[in-house]
Amino acid sequence: MEMSISSDGKVLAYAADQVTGVETTESIALLNLESPTSPRMLTAHAHRSGGVQFTPDGKAVAYPIRENGVDNIWIQPLDGSGGRQITHFSSDQIDSFHWSPDGKNLALLRSHSESDVVLLQESKP
């Protein structure tokens, strides 16, 4: 599980699944480190596929989402307003991502998996 501490060191963000009966909701937990109580929960994109990081400005968290086998980065504002997709890849998965120290660039480690299936059957003589 990837976690992220805000730049001011006051909030810890991490991905969490909220389970109610048989329903599971993808969420982002925001834990106040100065007075630990129950974390504030934000509803995450339903297709979250990885850990959470604070954006450089500290006003949102970012995480990968996977749709149709393709990962892209999603920004979720801390104020609860609607999130948005910031990358638009058409293939591959995101293994890791980080902003540059000045917050102007985003580095991503992406991967692609190939697999083949072979069916072997015993033939009758």
C-alpha positions in Angstrom: 0.0 0.0 0.0 1.4 3.4 -1.0 0.9 6.3 1.3 1.7 10.0 1.0 2.4 12.7 3.5 1.4 16.2 2.7 4.2 18.7 2.1 3.4 20.4 5.5 3.6 17.0 7.2 0.1 17.4 8.7 -1.9 14.8 6.6 -1.4 11.2 5.6 -3.3 10.0 2.5 -3.8 6.4 1.6 -6.2 4.2 -0.4 -8.9 2.4 1.5 -11.9 0.3 0.6 -15.1 1.0 2.6 -17.2 -2.2 2.9 -20.9 -1.9 3.7 -22.7 -5.2 3.7 -21.9 -6.6 0.2 -21.0 -3.2 -1.4 -17.4 -1.9 -1.5 -16.6 1.8 -2.2 -13.2 2.9 -3.4 -12.0 5.7 -1.0 -9.1 7.9 -0.1 -8.5 8.3 3.6 -7.0 11.6 4.9 -5.6 11.2 8.4 -4.8 14.3 10.4 -1.4 13.6 11.9 -1.6 16.4 14.4 -4.7 15.1 16.1 -5.3 11.5 15.0 -9.0 10.7 14.9 -11.0 8.9 12.3 -9.8 9.8 8.9 -11.8 12.0 6.5 -12.9 9.8 3.6 -13.1 11.0 -0.1 -14.9 8.8 -2.7 -12.3 7.7 -5.2 -12.7 6.8 -8.9 -14.2 3.4 -9.0 -11.3 2.0 -11.1 -8.4 3.1 -8.8 -5.5 0.7 -9.5 -2.7 2.0 -7.3 -1.5 4.1 -4.4 -2.1 7.7 -3.6 0.2 10.8 -3.8 -0.4 14.4 -2.9 -0.1 16.8 -5.8 2.7 19.4 -5.6 0.3 22.1 -4.5 -1.2 19.9 -1.8 -4.8 20.7 -2.9 -5.5 17.2 -4.3 -4.3 13.6 -4.4 -3.4 11.7 -7.5 -3.6 8.0 -8.3 -3.7 5.6 -11.3 -7.0 4.4 -12.6 -7.4 1.4 -14.9 -10.0 1.2 -17.6 -10.0 -1.5 -20.3 -6.5 -2.6 -19.2 -5.0 0.9 -19.5 -3.8 3.0 -16.6 -4.0 6.8 -16.5 -3.5 9.3 -13.6 -6.5 10.8 -11.9 -6.5 13.9 -9.8 -9.0 14.0 -6.9 -9.3 17.5 -5.1 -9.3 17.4 -1.3 -12.3 19.7 -1.2 -14.6 16.9 -2.5 -15.2 18.4 -5.9 -15.1 16.2 -9.0 -11.8 14.6 -10.1 -10.3 14.6 -13.5 -8.0 12.5 -15.6 -4.6 14.2 -16.4 -2.9 11.6 -18.7 -4.4 10.0 -21.8 -2.5 6.9 -22.5 -4.1 4.2 -24.8 -2.0 1.3 -23.6 0.1 -0.1 -20.8 0.0 0.1 -17.0 1.5 2.7 -14.6 3.8 1.1 -12.0 4.9 4.3 -10.3 4.7 8.1 -10.7 6.3 11.1 -9.1 6.4 14.8 -9.6 9.6 16.8 -10.1 10.7 19.0 -7.1 9.3 22.1 -8.8 6.0 20.3 -9.6 6.1 21.1 -13.3 6.9 17.6 -14.6 5.4 14.2 -13.9 7.6 11.1 -14.3 6.0 7.7 -14.9 7.2 4.2 -14.9 5.0 2.2 -17.3 5.0 -1.4 -18.2 3.4 -3.8 -20.6 2.7 -7.5 -20.2 2.6 -10.0 -23.0 1.2 -13.5 -22.6 0.3 -16.4 -24.8 -1.9 -19.3 -24.1 -1.2 -22.7 -25.6 -3.7 -25.6 -25.3 -2.1 -29.0 -25.2 -4.2 -32.1 -25.7 -3.3 -35.7 -25.7 -3.9 -37.3 -29.0 -5.4 -40.8 -29.4 -3.3 -43.3 -31.3 
